[in-house]
Amino acid sequence: MKSMHKLYLLNAPVVPIPNETHCAVNVTRIKDVDYVKRFIEFIRNLGYEVVSAIGHESTAKVLSMLLGFEVPAQRLTITLTESDIAIAFALDYRLQEGKVLTKEELDQLVKENKVSFYIIDVVKCLAKEA
């Protein structure tokens, strides 16, 4: 039987949880791409569906290369629910306003180790009291 839980790929370390809940989350910063690849494979083997919510084509291309599978660019609005997981690919610094990086610029930042992955695990959610 397949799990209904999802593993979302994001291009920002945000935690989009439902409005009417309080959720406990664990966030882990990872610099090792091989660890992230093994983690994704492990989660897939548990039956999680991998969903790309990567909104920029250049980021999707870089992630496809780094992770070894096709990561489509799709601007999705998502909500994490209990037992969902997200992996965010993020720069280790803030870009100037309005700047969108090219694939070549992202490739260079990866080479310089100026990016991180954030594993966001939604542990438990409770409804807010009225």
C-alpha positions in Angstrom: 0.0 0.0 0.0 1.4 3.4 -1.0 1.7 6.2 1.5 -0.2 9.4 0.9 2.7 11.4 2.3 4.8 13.7 0.1 8.4 14.8 -0.1 8.4 18.3 -1.5 11.4 19.9 -3.2 11.5 23.6 -2.5 13.8 26.5 -3.5 13.3 28.3 -0.2 13.4 27.0 3.4 9.8 27.9 4.3 7.4 25.9 6.3 4.0 26.2 4.7 1.6 24.6 7.2 -2.2 24.7 7.4 -3.6 27.9 8.9 -5.8 26.1 11.5 -3.1 24.0 13.0 -0.1 24.1 15.3 2.7 21.9 13.9 6.0 20.8 15.4 8.7 20.6 12.8 12.4 19.5 12.7 14.7 21.4 10.4 18.2 20.1 9.6 20.7 21.9 7.5 22.8 19.6 5.3 25.8 20.6 3.1 26.5 17.1 1.8 24.7 16.5 -1.5 25.4 12.7 -1.3 23.6 12.6 2.0 20.6 14.4 0.5 20.5 11.9 -2.4 20.6 8.9 0.0 17.9 10.5 2.1 15.6 11.0 -0.9 16.1 7.4 -2.0 15.3 6.2 1.5 12.2 8.3 1.7 11.1 7.2 -1.8 11.5 3.5 -0.7 9.1 4.3 2.2 6.5 5.2 -0.4 6.6 8.9 -0.3 5.7 10.7 -3.5 8.4 13.3 -4.6 6.9 16.5 -5.7 8.8 19.4 -7.2 7.7 22.9 -6.1 10.8 24.5 -7.6 9.7 27.7 -9.1 12.8 28.7 -11.1 14.0 26.8 -14.2 17.7 27.4 -13.5 17.3 25.9 -9.9 15.4 22.9 -11.3 18.2 22.2 -13.8 20.9 22.5 -11.1 18.9 20.2 -8.8 18.4 17.7 -11.6 22.1 17.5 -12.1 23.0 17.4 -8.4 20.3 14.8 -7.4 20.5 12.6 -10.4 16.8 12.7 -11.4 14.6 15.1 -13.3 13.4 17.9 -11.1 10.7 19.9 -13.1 10.2 23.6 -12.6 6.7 24.2 -11.3 5.4 27.0 -9.3 3.1 25.2 -6.9 1.4 26.4 -3.7 1.9 23.6 -1.2 0.8 22.9 2.4 2.8 20.5 4.5 0.8 18.2 6.7 1.7 15.8 9.4 4.5 13.4 8.3 5.2 15.3 5.1 8.8 16.3 4.4 10.3 19.1 2.4 13.9 19.5 1.2 14.7 23.1 0.5 17.7 24.1 -1.7 18.9 27.6 -0.6 21.8 30.0 -0.9 23.9 30.6 2.2 23.3 34.3 1.8 20.6 36.7 0.8 20.5 37.9 -2.9 20.0 41.5 -3.8 16.3 42.4 -4.4 15.0 41.2 -7.8 18.0 39.1 -8.6 17.4 35.8 -10.4 20.4 33.6 -10.8 21.3 31.8 -14.0 22.1 28.1 -14.1 25.8 29.0 -14.5 25.7 31.3 -11.5 24.1 28.6 -9.4 26.6 26.0 -10.7 29.4 28.3 -9.5 27.8 28.8 -6.0 27.5 25.0 -5.7 31.3 24.6 -6.6 32.1 27.3 -4.0 29.9 25.4 -1.4 27.7 28.5 -0.9 24.4 26.5 -0.9 22.7 24.3 1.7 19.8 21.8 1.8 17.3 22.1 4.6 15.3 19.0 5.5 12.0 20.0 7.0 10.1 17.2 8.7 6.5 17.9 9.9 6.4 15.7 13.1 3.0 16.4 14.6 0.1 18.8 13.9 -2.7 19.7 16.2 -5.8 21.8 15.5 -5.9 25.2 17.0 -8.3 25.7 19.9 -11.3 27.9 19.1 
